[in-house]
Amino acid sequence: MNPLNVRIRLLLSSALMLFLELALIRWTASNIVHLGYFSNFVLLGSFLGIGVGFLRTAQTKRAPLYFPAALASLVTAVLLFPITVDRTGSDVIFFTSLQTSGPPAWVALPLVFIGVAAIMAGPGELVGRCFMELPRLESYRLDLLGSLLGIGSFTLLSFLRAPSVAWGIIVSLLIIALLGTLRRALVVGLPIVVIVTMLAIESMGTGVSWSPYYKISTAQTSVKSKPVLTVSVNGVPHQAAMDAETKAKLEPQYGLPYERMGRKSPGRVLIVGAGTGTDVALALSRGATRVDAVEIDPRLAQIGAQRHPDRPYADPRVFVHIDDGRAFLERSNARFDTIIFALPDSLTLVAGASSLRLESYLFTVEAMQSVRSHLAPGGAFSMYNFYREGWLIGRLANTVSEAFGHQPCVDMTGKAQAVITAGLTSADQRCTTQVIPAGPAPSTDDHPFVYLLAHSIPGFYLLTLGGILLLSLLTVRVAGGPLRRMRPYRDLFLLGAAFMLLETRSITEFALLFGTTWVVNAVVFTGVLLVVLLAVEVTRRWQRPPPLRLVYAMLAGSLVLSAVVQPGLLLGLPVLPRGLIAVILAFLPIFFANLVFARRFTTTPDATSSFGANLLGAMIGGCLEYTSLIVGYQALLIVAGLLYVGAFMLMPKSDALARPVRA
């Protein structure tokens, strides 16, 4: 194989690796009910599989023909035998279907985890083999360029709202390019036919469409002879679009916000979580003079514009904003007479975060303070939902009370169903006699886990993580060979774990500052890859690089800077300086960390084992991310710092002062 072919194979293999990882995260969450709340476990499975793939390159010279069959098996099993991850209990709340069934999370998640690992080991092997044939930093550089190609392609398909069959076709074409020969026509071709056929059937299903967040299914029904459009996302009933008059009669609690406000007309209204438009239609029916409708999912807003019985989005008084609700508030200078949070309950996580949901930053004390600052004199704020547990109603009431300086009106309209309303002052609300459930302390921007009862890691998470770590140990030992091969690279293992925490911290920081939208996430992931690529290029071209211990010192300084300048301090800045400072704070530690890794990587005698150890460390870092449920996101910098201290202590002493070998 000539060098040009090796470079092309590495570029395509890396593109396949990242594209397939992103596709698996999105697709499994869309088809395994409730997995969207646990998509981080798919990411962890990807890291395990890729790491094992790198280790296997020293064990076998055979092409990884198993992974197309493994992918076809997963797609077929999930579509033909649908399962639900059962999640019951009151320690953490999930907005799911009211009746759940299926294996418990601690059984289902390890199975998904190991299935994803089996698939991702194949691309890991393909990339690992190319690493063995090229200089270290050149191979790493091409791997990063391929990863950028993969994430760029997936981002483009998300923008186009392409169905799952489009993902399957791209993956299949890459598999054919990398593994396809006449000799392997049956072994490779048959799984590809199965994958594309099954995904085509799924994509052509009646009422099925895709948004950047969900697989959406719609169906037309009726209630009392009135048309109703039902909308399900990721297999869970999510919205019912009906005319305002019918909605008000069937569920009168939706009219309570207007009754509790101390004004006759809602005036200018802001609705966060506008969805398909029913809450907008209700506001218009109450005499709103203008409605700013904020919805994070462009496809849900499009469905509402096209198919809602009242056509509220066609009303000239309505202005639609496709955005994250918190980000809209931080960017807007407008004042509103009425602000409503209309059931903004997502069924998925922010990509790359273990527990941060799309709406997590909407329900913190700081968010409620922002809401209050956007109310006009005499204005009022209201939110409603079926909150599942009384303690969540209590927490939200406490949050509003702390932000507004007085107790809100709390109308219990059913078991754990409530409407919470607060005027700008206590005189701007009209409450009836009420009993507010007891609740824990409010959530904050640093600990935005509003649906978590206590500052702790729930037991089922611990049980699941324990099972995953045990499976990982067995898998690495069986598939990757003796663990002693990785012993010289313990520092690289810790570098991988720390880097994963830095990446998570960057994702959550940008989500707070600029919104939890898929666009922001794509920009952050791309930015991380570009910074890593910059570190590699600097290492390649630096003629007289400083000793590694000095680079570690610069890394420590950047971590301290990020810890001192907390993200919340930047929210009041204009977008441009806020973005510039955020980029420096988030990406400077990542840059120095990858200078360390690139320098250390050039001195290792075994490229695949050392890189594999780093990837497996990233998986452990993903597990350590759950400590944020206890200590918050800012403290992840401390955990990452301790890991970097450990990596420095374990670094071979000869590397601390030495210059790298040209690679």
C-alpha positions as CSV (number, residue, x, y, z in Angstrom):
1,M,0.0,0.0,0.0
2,N,1.6,3.3,-1.0
3,P,1.8,6.3,1.4
4,L,-0.9,8.2,-0.4
5,N,-3.4,5.4,-0.1
6,V,-2.6,5.1,3.6
7,R,-3.3,8.8,4.1
8,I,-6.6,8.6,2.3
9,R,-7.6,5.5,4.2
10,L,-6.8,7.2,7.5
11,L,-8.8,10.3,6.5
12,L,-11.8,8.2,5.5
13,S,-11.5,5.9,8.5
14,S,-11.5,8.8,10.9
15,A,-14.4,10.4,9.2
16,L,-16.3,7.1,9.4
17,M,-15.4,6.8,13.1
18,L,-16.8,10.1,14.2
19,F,-19.7,10.2,11.8
20,L,-20.8,6.7,13.0
21,E,-20.4,7.7,16.6
22,L,-22.6,10.7,16.2
23,A,-25.2,8.7,14.2
24,L,-25.4,6.0,16.8
25,I,-25.9,8.5,19.6
26,R,-28.8,10.1,17.7
27,W,-30.3,7.0,16.2
28,T,-30.3,4.8,19.3
29,A,-31.8,7.6,21.4
30,S,-34.6,8.0,18.8
31,N,-35.6,4.4,18.7
32,I,-34.9,3.0,22.2
33,V,-37.5,4.8,24.3
34,H,-36.0,6.9,27.1
35,L,-32.4,6.3,25.9
36,G,-32.2,10.0,25.1
37,Y,-31.8,10.7,28.8
38,F,-28.8,8.3,28.9
39,S,-27.1,9.0,25.5
40,N,-23.8,9.6,27.3
41,F,-23.6,5.8,27.7
42,V,-23.5,5.4,23.9
43,L,-20.6,7.9,23.9
44,L,-18.8,5.9,26.5
45,G,-19.4,2.7,24.5
46,S,-17.9,4.4,21.5
47,F,-14.7,5.3,23.4
48,L,-14.4,1.7,24.7
49,G,-14.9,0.3,21.2
50,I,-12.4,2.7,19.5
51,G,-9.8,2.1,22.3
52,V,-10.2,-1.7,21.9
53,G,-9.9,-1.4,18.2
54,F,-6.6,0.3,18.5
55,L,-5.3,-2.4,20.9
56,R,-6.5,-5.1,18.5
57,T,-4.2,-3.9,15.7
58,A,-1.3,-5.6,17.4
59,Q,-3.3,-8.8,17.9
60,T,-4.5,-9.5,14.4
61,K,-3.8,-8.5,10.8
62,R,-7.3,-9.4,9.6
63,A,-9.7,-6.7,8.3
64,P,-12.4,-5.9,10.9
65,L,-15.2,-7.5,8.8
66,Y,-17.3,-8.1,11.9
67,F,-18.5,-4.5,12.5
68,P,-20.8,-4.1,9.4
69,A,-22.6,-7.3,10.6
70,A,-22.7,-5.9,14.2
71,L,-24.2,-2.6,13.0
72,A,-26.8,-4.5,10.8
73,S,-27.7,-6.6,13.8
74,L,-28.2,-3.6,16.1
75,V,-30.3,-1.8,13.5
76,T,-32.5,-4.8,12.9
77,A,-32.9,-5.7,16.5
78,V,-33.9,-2.2,17.6
79,L,-36.4,-1.7,14.8
80,L,-38.0,-5.2,14.9
81,F,-37.9,-5.7,18.7
82,P,-38.4,-2.2,20.2
83,I,-37.6,-1.9,23.9
84,T,-38.0,0.8,26.5
85,V,-35.5,1.7,29.2
86,D,-37.6,1.5,32.3
87,R,-37.0,4.4,34.6
88,T,-39.1,4.6,37.7
89,G,-38.3,6.2,41.1
90,S,-38.5,9.7,42.6
91,D,-34.8,10.6,43.1
92,V,-34.5,11.9,39.5
93,I,-37.4,12.9,37.2
94,F,-37.7,12.0,33.5
95,F,-40.5,13.4,31.3
96,T,-41.5,10.2,29.7
97,S,-44.7,8.4,28.9
98,L,-46.7,7.9,32.0
99,Q,-46.6,4.2,31.7
100,T,-43.2,2.7,31.3
101,S,-42.1,-0.9,30.8
102,G,-39.0,-2.8,29.8
103,P,-35.7,-3.7,31.4
104,P,-34.3,-1.4,34.1
105,A,-31.7,1.1,33.2
106,W,-28.9,-0.9,34.9
107,V,-29.6,-3.9,32.6
108,A,-30.5,-2.1,29.3
109,L,-27.7,0.5,29.4
110,P,-24.8,-1.9,29.7
111,L,-26.3,-4.0,26.8
112,V,-26.5,-0.9,24.6
113,F,-23.0,0.1,25.8
114,I,-21.4,-3.2,24.8
115,G,-23.3,-3.3,21.5
116,V,-22.0,0.1,20.5
117,A,-18.5,-0.8,21.6
118,A,-18.6,-3.9,19.3
119,I,-19.5,-1.7,16.4
120,M,-17.0,1.1,17.0
121,A,-14.1,-1.3,17.5
122,G,-14.1,-1.8,13.7
123,P,-13.4,1.8,12.7
124,G,-11.0,2.0,15.6
125,E,-9.0,-0.9,14.0
126,L,-9.0,0.8,10.6
127,V,-7.6,4.0,12.1
128,G,-5.2,2.1,14.3
129,R,-3.6,0.2,11.4
130,C,-3.0,3.5,9.6
131,F,-1.3,4.9,12.7
132,M,1.2,2.0,12.5
133,E,2.2,2.9,9.0
134,L,2.7,6.7,9.4
135,P,4.7,9.0,11.6
136,R,3.0,9.7,14.9
137,L,2.0,13.3,14.5
138,E,1.2,13.0,10.8
139,S,-1.3,10.2,11.6
140,Y,-2.8,12.1,14.5
141,R,-3.1,15.2,12.3
142,L,-4.9,13.2,9.6
143,D,-7.1,11.6,12.2
144,L,-8.2,15.1,13.3
145,L,-8.9,16.2,9.8
146,G,-11.0,13.1,9.2
147,S,-12.9,13.8,12.4
148,L,-13.6,17.3,11.2
149,L,-14.9,15.9,7.9
150,G,-17.1,13.5,9.9
151,I,-18.6,16.1,12.2
152,G,-19.0,18.5,9.3
153,S,-21.0,15.9,7.3
154,F,-23.2,15.0,10.2
155,T,-23.8,18.7,11.0
156,L,-24.9,19.3,7.4
157,L,-27.3,16.4,7.5
158,S,-28.8,17.8,10.8
159,F,-29.3,21.2,9.2
160,L,-31.0,19.5,6.2
161,R,-33.1,17.4,8.7
162,A,-32.1,14.3,6.7
163,P,-33.7,11.0,7.6
164,S,-31.8,8.1,9.1
165,V,-31.5,6.4,5.7
166,A,-29.2,9.2,4.7
167,W,-26.9,8.4,7.6
168,G,-27.0,4.8,6.7
169,I,-26.0,5.5,3.0
170,I,-23.0,7.6,4.0
171,V,-21.8,5.0,6.5
172,S,-22.3,2.2,3.9
173,L,-20.4,4.1,1.2
174,L,-17.5,4.6,3.6
175,I,-17.5,0.9,4.6
176,I,-17.4,-0.1,0.9
177,A,-14.5,2.3,0.2
178,L,-12.5,0.9,3.2
179,L,-13.5,-2.8,3.2
180,G,-15.1,-3.5,-0.1
181,T,-13.5,-6.0,-2.5
182,L,-14.9,-8.7,-4.7
183,R,-13.7,-11.3,-2.3
184,R,-15.6,-9.7,0.5
185,A,-18.8,-8.9,-1.5
186,L,-21.0,-11.2,0.6
187,V,-19.5,-10.4,4.0
188,V,-19.6,-6.7,3.5
189,G,-22.4,-6.3,1.0
190,L,-25.1,-8.3,2.8
191,P,-25.0,-6.2,6.1
192,I,-25.0,-3.0,4.0
193,V,-28.1,-4.1,2.2
194,V,-29.8,-4.9,5.5
195,I,-28.7,-1.5,7.1
196,V,-29.9,0.6,4.2
197,T,-33.2,-1.4,3.7
198,M,-34.2,-1.2,7.4
199,L,-33.4,2.5,7.6
200,A,-35.2,3.2,4.4
201,I,-38.3,1.5,5.8
202,E,-38.0,3.5,9.0
203,S,-37.6,6.8,7.1
204,M,-40.6,6.2,4.9
205,G,-42.9,5.5,7.8
206,T,-46.2,7.5,7.8
207,G,-45.8,10.8,9.6
208,V,-42.1,10.3,10.4
209,S,-39.7,13.2,10.1
210,W,-36.4,14.2,11.8
211,S,-35.3,17.3,13.6
212,P,-31.8,18.1,14.8
213,Y,-33.0,16.7,18.2
214,Y,-35.6,14.0,17.6
215,K,-37.3,11.5,15.5
216,I,-40.8,13.0,15.2
217,S,-44.0,11.1,14.5
218,T,-47.3,12.8,13.8
219,A,-50.9,11.4,13.6
220,Q,-54.2,13.1,12.9
221,T,-57.0,12.3,15.4
222,S,-60.0,14.1,16.9
223,V,-61.5,15.0,20.2
224,K,-65.2,15.8,20.4
225,S,-65.3,16.1,16.6
226,K,-62.5,18.7,16.8
227,P,-59.2,17.9,14.9
228,V,-56.2,17.2,17.0
229,L,-52.6,16.6,15.7
230,T,-50.7,14.3,18.1
231,V,-46.9,14.6,18.1
232,S,-44.6,12.0,19.5
233,V,-40.8,12.4,19.8
234,N,-38.4,9.5,20.2
235,G,-41.3,7.2,20.8
236,V,-42.9,9.2,23.6
237,P,-46.2,11.3,23.3
238,H,-45.1,14.9,23.4
239,Q,-47.7,17.4,22.2
240,A,-51.3,17.6,21.0
241,A,-52.0,20.5,18.7
242,M,-55.7,21.6,19.0
243,D,-57.7,24.8,18.7
244,A,-57.5,27.1,21.7
245,E,-61.2,26.9,22.5
246,T,-61.1,23.1,22.8
247,K,-57.9,23.2,24.8
248,A,-59.3,25.7,27.3
249,K,-62.4,23.4,27.8
250,L,-60.6,20.1,28.1
251,E,-57.7,21.5,30.2
252,P,-58.8,24.7,32.0
253,Q,-55.5,24.9,33.9
254,Y,-54.0,26.4,30.8
255,G,-56.1,29.5,31.4
256,L,-55.0,29.9,35.0
257,P,-51.9,32.0,34.2
258,Y,-54.2,34.7,32.8
259,E,-56.5,34.5,35.8
260,R,-53.7,34.9,38.3
261,M,-52.2,38.0,36.7
262,G,-53.1,41.3,38.1
263,R,-54.0,42.8,34.7
264,K,-56.9,42.5,32.3
265,S,-55.0,41.8,29.1
266,P,-51.8,39.8,28.6
267,G,-50.3,42.5,26.5
268,R,-47.0,41.6,24.9
269,V,-46.4,37.9,25.6
270,L,-43.2,35.8,25.5
271,I,-43.8,32.0,25.3
272,V,-40.8,29.7,25.8
273,G,-41.4,26.2,24.6
274,A,-44.0,27.3,22.0
275,G,-43.8,23.9,20.2
276,T,-46.6,23.4,17.6
277,G,-48.4,26.5,18.8
278,T,-51.3,25.7,21.1
279,D,-50.0,27.9,23.9
280,V,-49.5,30.7,21.3
281,A,-53.1,30.2,20.2
282,L,-54.4,30.5,23.8
283,A,-52.5,33.8,24.3
284,L,-53.9,35.2,21.1
285,S,-57.4,34.1,22.2
286,R,-56.9,36.0,25.4
287,G,-56.1,39.3,23.5
288,A,-52.3,39.3,23.3
289,T,-51.1,42.3,21.4
290,R,-47.9,40.6,20.3
291,V,-46.5,37.1,21.0
292,D,-42.8,36.2,20.8
293,A,-42.8,32.4,20.4
294,V,-39.5,30.8,21.3
295,E,-39.0,27.1,20.2
296,I,-35.7,25.3,20.2
297,D,-36.8,22.6,17.6
298,P,-37.3,24.0,14.1
299,R,-39.2,21.0,12.9
300,L,-41.8,21.2,15.7
301,A,-42.4,24.9,14.9
302,Q,-42.7,24.0,11.2
303,I,-45.3,21.3,11.9
304,G,-47.2,23.8,13.9
305,A,-47.1,26.4,11.2
306,Q,-48.3,23.9,8.6
307,R,-50.8,21.8,10.5
308,H,-52.1,23.5,13.7
309,P,-55.9,23.9,13.5
310,D,-55.8,27.6,14.5
311,R,-52.7,28.5,12.4
312,P,-51.3,30.7,15.2
313,Y,-48.0,31.1,13.5
314,A,-49.6,32.8,10.6
315,D,-51.1,35.5,12.8
316,P,-49.3,38.9,12.1
317,R,-49.0,39.4,15.9
318,V,-46.8,36.3,16.3
319,F,-43.0,36.4,15.9
320,V,-41.3,33.0,15.9
321,H,-37.7,32.6,17.2
322,I,-35.9,29.3,16.8
323,D,-33.6,29.5,19.8
324,D,-32.9,28.3,23.3
325,G,-35.2,30.1,25.8
326,R,-32.4,31.1,28.2
327,A,-30.2,32.3,25.3
328,F,-33.1,34.4,24.0
329,L,-33.6,36.1,27.3
330,E,-29.9,36.9,27.7
331,R,-29.8,38.4,24.2
332,S,-33.1,40.3,24.3
333,N,-33.5,43.8,25.7
334,A,-37.3,43.7,25.3
335,R,-39.8,43.9,28.2
336,F,-42.8,41.7,28.3
337,D,-46.2,42.0,30.1
338,T,-46.5,38.2,30.3
339,I,-43.8,35.5,30.2
340,I,-44.9,31.9,30.0
341,F,-42.8,28.7,30.2
342,A,-45.1,26.4,28.3
343,L,-44.0,22.8,29.2
344,P,-40.4,23.2,28.1
345,D,-39.5,19.6,28.9
346,S,-37.1,17.9,26.5
347,L,-36.6,14.2,26.1
348,T,-32.9,14.4,25.3
349,L,-29.5,15.6,26.7
350,V,-27.2,18.2,25.4
351,A,-24.7,16.3,23.2
352,G,-21.6,15.4,25.1
353,A,-23.0,16.0,28.6
354,S,-24.1,13.2,31.0
355,S,-27.0,15.0,32.7
356,L,-27.6,18.4,31.1
357,R,-30.9,18.6,29.3
358,L,-31.9,21.1,26.7
359,E,-34.0,23.1,29.3
360,S,-31.7,22.7,32.3
361,Y,-30.6,26.3,32.3
362,L,-34.2,27.6,32.2
363,F,-35.0,26.6,35.8
364,T,-32.1,28.0,37.8
365,V,-32.2,30.9,40.2
366,E,-30.2,33.0,37.7
367,A,-32.7,32.1,34.9
368,M,-35.6,33.3,37.0
369,Q,-33.8,36.5,37.8
370,S,-33.4,37.1,34.1
371,V,-37.1,36.4,33.6
372,R,-37.9,39.0,36.3
373,S,-35.6,41.6,34.7
374,H,-37.6,41.2,31.4
375,L,-41.0,41.9,32.9
376,A,-42.6,45.3,32.3
377,P,-44.2,47.1,35.2
378,G,-47.3,45.2,36.3
379,G,-46.1,42.1,34.4
380,A,-46.3,38.5,35.5
381,F,-44.5,35.2,34.8
382,S,-46.1,31.7,34.7
383,M,-45.0,28.1,34.1
384,Y,-47.0,24.9,34.1
385,N,-46.4,21.2,33.6
386,F,-47.2,17.7,34.9
387,Y,-44.1,17.8,37.2
388,R,-44.3,14.1,38.3
389,E,-43.2,14.7,41.9
390,G,-44.4,17.2,44.5
391,W,-40.8,18.0,45.5
392,L,-40.1,19.4,42.0
393,I,-43.1,21.8,42.4
394,G,-41.7,22.8,45.7
395,R,-38.2,23.4,44.3
396,L,-39.6,25.5,41.4
397,A,-41.7,27.5,43.8
398,N,-38.7,28.1,46.0
399,T,-36.7,29.2,42.9
400,V,-39.3,31.7,41.8
401,S,-39.6,33.0,45.4
402,E,-35.9,33.6,45.7
403,A,-35.6,35.3,42.3
404,F,-38.8,37.5,42.7
405,G,-38.6,38.2,46.4
406,H,-42.1,37.0,47.2
407,Q,-44.1,33.8,47.1
408,P,-45.7,32.9,43.8
409,C,-49.2,31.6,43.3
410,V,-49.2,27.8,43.1
411,D,-52.3,26.1,41.7
412,M,-52.3,22.3,42.1
413,T,-54.4,21.2,39.2
414,G,-53.9,17.4,39.7
415,K,-51.5,15.0,41.3
416,A,-48.0,16.6,40.8
417,Q,-49.6,18.9,38.1
418,A,-49.3,22.6,38.8
419,V,-49.3,26.2,37.5
420,I,-46.8,28.5,39.2
421,T,-47.4,32.2,38.6
422,A,-45.5,35.3,40.0
423,G,-46.1,38.9,39.4
424,L,-43.3,41.4,39.2
425,T,-44.4,42.4,42.6
426,S,-46.8,40.6,44.9
427,A,-49.5,43.2,44.0
428,D,-49.3,42.0,40.3
429,Q,-50.7,38.5,41.1
430,R,-54.0,37.2,42.4
431,C,-53.6,34.0,44.5
432,T,-56.2,31.8,46.1
433,T,-55.7,29.7,49.2
434,Q,-52.8,27.4,48.4
435,V,-50.6,24.7,49.9
436,I,-47.1,24.6,48.4
437,P,-45.4,21.2,48.6
438,A,-42.1,21.2,50.4
439,G,-39.1,21.2,48.0
440,P,-35.3,21.2,48.1
441,A,-33.1,24.2,47.5
442,P,-33.2,25.9,44.0
443,S,-30.9,24.8,41.3
444,T,-28.1,27.1,40.1
445,D,-26.2,27.7,36.8
446,D,-23.3,25.7,38.3
447,H,-25.5,22.9,39.4
448,P,-28.5,23.0,37.0
449,F,-29.9,19.6,37.8
450,V,-33.4,20.7,38.6
451,Y,-34.8,17.2,38.2
452,L,-32.3,15.7,40.7
453,L,-33.6,15.5,44.3
454,A,-30.3,15.7,46.1
455,H,-26.7,16.6,45.4
456,S,-25.8,13.0,44.8
457,I,-25.4,10.3,42.1
458,P,-28.6,8.3,42.0
459,G,-28.2,4.6,42.8
460,F,-29.1,3.3,39.4
461,Y,-26.4,5.5,37.8
462,L,-23.8,4.0,40.2
463,L,-25.0,0.5,39.5
464,T,-25.0,1.1,35.7
465,L,-21.5,2.7,35.8
466,G,-20.2,-0.2,37.9
467,G,-21.5,-2.7,35.3
468,I,-20.0,-0.7,32.5
469,L,-16.6,-0.5,34.1
470,L,-16.6,-4.3,34.7
471,L,-17.6,-5.0,31.1
472,S,-14.9,-2.6,30.0
473,L,-12.2,-4.4,32.0
474,L,-13.3,-7.8,30.6
475,T,-13.6,-6.5,27.0
476,V,-10.1,-4.8,27.1
477,R,-8.6,-8.0,28.5
478,V,-10.2,-10.4,26.1
479,A,-10.2,-8.3,22.9
480,G,-7.2,-6.1,23.4
481,G,-4.7,-8.5,24.9
482,P,-2.7,-8.3,28.2
483,L,-3.3,-5.1,30.2
484,R,0.5,-4.8,30.9
485,R,0.9,-3.4,27.3
486,M,-0.7,-0.2,28.5
487,R,1.2,0.0,31.8
488,P,3.9,2.4,30.3
489,Y,1.1,4.7,29.2
490,R,-0.7,5.3,32.5
491,D,0.0,9.0,32.1
492,L,-1.7,9.0,28.7
493,F,-4.6,7.2,30.2
494,L,-5.1,10.0,32.8
495,L,-4.6,12.6,30.1
496,G,-7.5,11.1,28.2
497,A,-9.7,11.2,31.3
498,A,-8.9,14.8,32.1
499,F,-9.4,15.9,28.5
500,M,-12.9,14.4,28.5
501,L,-13.7,16.6,31.6
502,L,-12.3,19.7,29.9
503,E,-14.5,19.0,26.8
504,T,-17.6,18.5,29.0
505,R,-16.8,21.7,30.8
506,S,-16.5,23.6,27.5
507,I,-19.8,22.2,26.3
508,T,-21.7,23.2,29.4
509,E,-20.1,26.6,29.5
510,F,-21.0,27.5,25.9
511,A,-24.5,26.0,26.5
512,L,-25.0,28.5,29.3
513,L,-23.5,31.5,27.5
514,F,-25.0,30.9,24.0
515,G,-27.8,28.2,24.4
516,T,-28.2,24.5,24.3
517,T,-29.0,24.4,20.6
518,W,-27.5,21.8,18.3
519,V,-25.7,24.6,16.4
520,V,-23.9,25.7,19.5
521,N,-22.9,22.1,20.2
522,A,-21.6,21.6,16.7
523,V,-19.6,24.7,16.9
524,V,-18.1,23.7,20.2
525,F,-17.2,20.2,19.0
526,T,-15.6,21.6,15.9
527,G,-13.8,24.2,17.9
528,V,-12.3,21.5,20.2
529,L,-11.0,19.5,17.2
530,L,-9.5,22.7,15.7
531,V,-7.7,23.6,18.9
532,V,-6.3,20.0,19.1
533,L,-5.2,20.2,15.5
534,L,-3.5,23.6,16.3
535,A,-1.6,21.9,19.2
536,V,-0.5,19.1,16.8
537,E,0.7,21.6,14.2
538,V,2.6,23.7,16.8
539,T,4.3,20.5,18.1
540,R,5.2,19.5,14.5
541,R,6.7,22.9,13.6
542,W,8.2,24.0,16.9
543,Q,12.0,23.7,16.4
544,R,13.0,24.2,20.0
545,P,9.9,23.3,22.1
546,P,10.1,23.9,25.9
547,P,10.4,21.0,28.3
548,L,7.1,19.2,29.1
549,R,7.2,20.3,32.7
550,L,7.0,23.9,31.5
551,V,4.0,23.0,29.3
552,Y,2.4,21.4,32.3
553,A,2.9,24.7,34.2
554,M,1.2,26.6,31.4
555,L,-1.7,24.1,31.5
556,A,-2.0,24.6,35.3
557,G,-2.1,28.4,34.8
558,S,-4.9,28.1,32.2
559,L,-6.9,25.9,34.5
560,V,-6.6,28.4,37.4
561,L,-7.7,31.2,35.0
562,S,-10.8,29.2,33.9
563,A,-11.6,28.4,37.6
564,V,-11.4,32.1,38.7
565,V,-13.4,33.6,35.8
566,Q,-16.7,31.7,36.1
567,P,-19.1,31.6,33.1
568,G,-21.8,33.5,34.9
569,L,-19.6,36.6,35.0
570,L,-19.7,36.7,31.2
571,L,-23.5,36.7,30.8
572,G,-23.9,40.4,31.1
573,L,-21.3,41.1,28.3
574,P,-22.2,41.8,24.6
575,V,-22.1,38.7,22.4
576,L,-18.7,39.4,20.7
577,P,-16.6,40.0,23.9
578,R,-18.5,37.2,25.7
579,G,-17.6,34.8,22.9
580,L,-14.0,35.9,22.7
581,I,-13.4,35.5,26.5
582,A,-15.3,32.2,26.5
583,V,-13.2,30.8,23.7
584,I,-10.0,31.8,25.6
585,L,-11.2,30.3,28.9
586,A,-12.5,27.1,27.4
587,F,-10.0,26.3,24.8
588,L,-6.7,27.5,26.3
589,P,-6.5,24.5,28.8
590,I,-7.5,22.2,25.9
591,F,-4.6,23.6,23.8
592,F,-2.0,23.2,26.5
593,A,-3.3,19.7,27.4
594,N,-2.9,18.6,23.8
595,L,0.6,20.1,23.5
596,V,1.4,17.8,26.4
597,F,-0.3,14.8,24.7
598,A,1.2,15.4,21.3
599,R,4.7,15.8,22.8
600,R,4.3,12.7,24.9
601,F,2.8,10.7,22.0
602,T,5.9,11.3,19.9
603,T,8.1,9.5,22.4
604,T,6.0,6.3,22.8
605,P,7.4,3.1,21.3
606,D,3.9,1.7,20.6
607,A,1.6,4.2,18.8
608,T,-1.5,2.1,18.9
609,S,-1.3,1.0,22.5
610,S,-0.5,4.5,23.7
611,F,-3.3,6.0,21.7
612,G,-5.7,3.2,22.8
613,A,-4.8,3.9,26.4
614,N,-5.7,7.6,25.9
615,L,-9.1,6.7,24.4
616,L,-9.9,4.3,27.3
617,G,-8.9,7.1,29.7
618,A,-11.5,9.3,27.9
619,M,-14.1,6.7,28.7
620,I,-13.2,6.8,32.4
621,G,-13.4,10.6,32.2
622,G,-16.9,10.3,30.9
623,C,-17.8,8.2,34.0
624,L,-16.1,10.8,36.3
625,E,-18.3,13.5,34.7
626,Y,-21.2,12.2,36.8
627,T,-19.4,13.7,39.9
628,S,-20.8,17.0,38.6
629,L,-24.2,15.8,40.0
630,I,-22.5,16.2,43.4
631,V,-20.1,19.1,43.1
632,G,-21.3,21.0,40.0
633,Y,-19.7,21.8,36.7
634,Q,-17.1,24.3,37.9
635,A,-15.5,21.8,40.2
636,L,-14.8,19.5,37.3
637,L,-11.8,21.7,36.7
638,I,-10.5,20.6,40.1
639,V,-11.1,16.9,39.2
640,A,-9.3,17.5,35.8
641,G,-6.5,19.3,37.6
642,L,-5.9,16.3,39.9
643,L,-5.8,14.0,36.9
644,Y,-3.2,16.2,35.2
645,V,-1.2,16.1,38.4
646,G,-1.3,12.3,38.3
647,A,-0.3,12.3,34.6
648,F,2.6,14.5,35.4
649,M,3.8,12.3,38.3
650,L,3.5,9.2,36.1
651,M,5.3,10.7,33.1
652,P,8.6,9.1,32.3
653,K,11.3,11.3,33.8
654,S,13.2,11.4,30.6
655,D,10.3,13.0,28.9
656,A,10.0,15.9,31.4
657,L,13.1,17.6,30.0
658,A,13.6,16.0,26.6
659,R,12.6,17.4,23.3
660,P,10.4,15.2,21.2
661,V,11.6,13.1,18.3
662,R,10.6,14.6,15.0
663,A,7.4,12.9,14.0
